[in-house]
Amino acid sequence: MTESLAATLKIVLLTILALCAFAANSILARLALTATEIDPVSFTGVRLVSGALMLWLIVRLRQPSTTGNGNWASALALFAYAIAFSLAYLSLTAATGALILFGAVQATMVGWALVRGDRLGLGQWIGLALALAGLVGLLLPGLHAPPLPAAGMMLAAGVAWGIYSLRGRGPGDPISTTATNFALACVPAVAVTVLFLGQSSWDIPGLLLAIASGALASGLGYVVWYSVLGHIQTSTAAVAQLSVPAITALAGVVLLTEPISLRLLLAGLAILGGIALVSLGSSSKNLPLANRKIR
C-alpha cells in the first residue's frame, strides 16, 4: 500500500467514525431516556460535563498549545440545543429526531446567509423548497406524525445548533473553542440540574449512556471531525453529513427496533435531497456546515 493510499484510507475511516459518532448521540439519548431511569435534565448535565472534561483533557495533551474563541453566547446556544435535544427524545424516534434536527440546523444557517445578502441559484432555491416541503410533510398531522410538542423541541434544538455553528466560524483553534464553550455551557447545565434536583431520577445505565454521549460521541466525535476537515473539500464534508440521519435511522431500526414509516422515508428523501442541492451549489465561503463549529 502506497503512502498516499494509506493516508486517504485513514481520512475515509476517520470521516466514517466521526459521522457514526454524531449519529450515536441520537441513539444514546433515545436509549437512555426511554430504557433507563435518567431524566432529560440530568442526561443533559452529565452529557455536557463529561464532554467538557474529555475536551479539556484533549486540549491539555495537544502540542503545541492553541487558543480558541469560546464565549458565553455560544455556550448558551450549546446548552439550549442540548436541553431541547434531550426533552425532544422523550417522545421522538431516533430517526425522526435526527431528521428534524438536521433540517432545522440547515434551514437556520441558510436563512442567516440570505439575511446577510447571500444569493441562491435556481437549483439551490429548488433544493430549499424541497427540503422545507419534506419537513412540513413530516410534521403535518396524520397517523405517523411525530408528537408536535416533541417535534417543536427538536426544531428549537436545531435552531440553537444552527446559531452555535454560525457563531463558531472564524479564526482560532476549533477544538479549543469547542472545549471552552462546553466548559461554559456546564454552568447553566449544572444550575438547571440543581434547580430540578427534587424531580430528578437516574440509574447507572442512564449515567453511563449520558457519559458516552458527552465524552465519546460529542467530545471525541468533534475532535475526529476537525482532524479530517482540513483534508477534504468543503462540498465533500457537507454531502458526507447528509449520511448522519440515514445512519441514525438504520441504527434505530437495528438497535432500538424502531419502525420506519413511508412518511418518514419520503420526508427524509425530500429533506436530505433538498439540502444536497443547496450544499452542492454553495461556495466554500458560505456553505452551511452543520457539524463545523462544532457540528
Sequence and secondary structure as in RCSB ss.txt:
>XXXX:A:sequence
MTESLAATLKIVLLTILALCAFAANSILARLALTATEIDPVSFTGVRLVSGALMLWLIVRLRQPSTTGNGNWASA
LALFAYAIAFSLAYLSLTAATGALILFGAVQATMVGWALVRGDRLGLGQWIGLALALAGLVGLLLPGLHAPPLPA
AGMMLAAGVAWGIYSLRGRGPGDPISTTATNFALACVPAVAVTVLFLGQSSWDIPGLLLAIASGALASGLGYVVW
YSVLGHIQTSTAAVAQLSVPAITALAGVVLLTEPISLRLLLAGLAILGGIALVSLGSSSKNLPLANRKIR
>XXXX:A:secstr
  HHHHHHHHHHHHHHHHHHHHHHHHHHHHHHHHHSS  HHHHHHHHHHHHHHHHHHHHHHSSS       HHHH
HHHHHHHHHHHHHTTTS HHHHHHHHHHHHHHHHHHHHHHTT    HHHHHHHHHHHHHHHHHHSSSTT   HHH
HHHHHHHHHHHHHHHHHT SSS HHHHHHHHHHHHHHHHHHHHHHTGGG    HHHHHHHHIIIIIIIIIHHHHH
HHHHTTS HHHHHHHHTHHHHHHHHHHHHHH     HHHHHHHHHHHHHHHHHHHTS TTT   TTTTT 
